[in-house]
Amino acid sequence: MRLLNIETCLAATAAAGAATLLLFATLPANAGQTGVASYYKSGKVTANGERFKPHGMTAAHRKLPFGTKVRVTHLRTGKSVVVRINDRGPFIGKRIIDLSLGAARRIGMTNSGVARVRVDVL
């Protein structure tokens, strides 16, 4: 786990006050996200303009930049897969990531359709 450097913390403190220093100093720079994942298997073009490949190792995320690689770990099975963000979504409920069919198969979530996962930026 990598922590933010002191220069980043000091700059944040100057901009927002001393309480911010404590908050930033305790959060890892690549803090993961835990929530519900889903998967999709159809589509023609992704949000970044690529042709959608259902069996590829890609995913949709609402905010991460295109090209970001993340590790998605199925919390029940412990299986994980590394995917590249190339699309936007999911836009249903509180889901945090939409995996391609190929990535969903790797972590064993195709039968259930959704799964609790942890997403870590690499």
N, C-alpha and C positions, 0 to 999 in steps of 0.2 A: 504494500500500500504506500503510495507516494503522497506526501503532504505538500501543501502549497509552500513556496519559499517565502522567506521573511519580507522580501521587497514587495511581493504581491500583497501580503498582509498589511504592511505599513501604508501602502498606497490606498488600500481599502479603508483603513482607519482614518486617514486624512480626509477622505471623501465622505465618510458616513459616521464617524464617531468611534470611540473606544470600544463599545460593545461589539462592534463588527469584528474587531481583531480576534476576540475569543471565538466567535462563530467560525470565521475563516480558518483559524489555526487548527480547529478540531475536525474539519471536513477533509477527507482525502480528495485529491484533485480529480480522480477518476471514479468518484462514488457511483456505485451501481444503483440500478433501479429494479424494484421487485413489483410484479403485478401479473396480469393475465395476458397471455399471448394467444393469437389465433393464427390461421394460415389461409392462404388463398392459392388457387390453382388455375385461374383463368385471367385473361387480360391480354392486351396487345402491346401497349407501350407504357413504360413506367414514367413517373413524374420527372425523371432526369433525362428522358428522351430515349432510353435504351429499349430494345425489344424485350418484353417479359419472357423469361425462361423458367417455366414451372419447376424444372428439376435442378435449377441453379441454387447456389448458396447465397441468397439475397433476402432482403427484408425491407419493410416499410416502417418508418418511424416518423412521428409528427414533427420533431424539431432537430434531430441530429443532422449534421451536414451530409450531403451525398458523398459517398466514398468512405465514410467512417466504418471501420471494422469493429464489430462487437461480438462478444461471446455470450450466447444465450444458453442458460442452464435450466433444464426441467427440474423443478424442485423436488418432485416426487421420485423420479428415477435417477437423478444425478447425472444424466447424460447431457452433453453440451455440444454445441456447434458454433463455428465462427462464420458469421455472415457479413456481407457488405450492404450498407444502406444505399438503396437506389430508388426508393419510392416514398411517397407520403401516406400516412395512415397509421394505425387504423382509426376509423371515425365512428366506431360503435362503442358506446359505453365508456368504461374506464380501462379498456385494453391499452397496453403500452407498446406492443410491437406486433406486426403482421409478418409471418415468415412465409417464404415460398414453400411449395409442397415438398421439394427435395430436402430443405432444412427441417421442416416439421417431421418428416419420416426419420431423419437421423436421430432426433431426440425422442421419438416414440409418442407423438401427440396426434397422429392422424385419426385414430379411432374416436377420441373424445372431442376433437375439433378445437378445443381450447385447453390451456394448461397454465398453472402458476409457474412463473419463470423469474430468473434473475438475469438482468442485462448489464454487462460490464463493458465499457468502452476500452478498446485495446490501444 
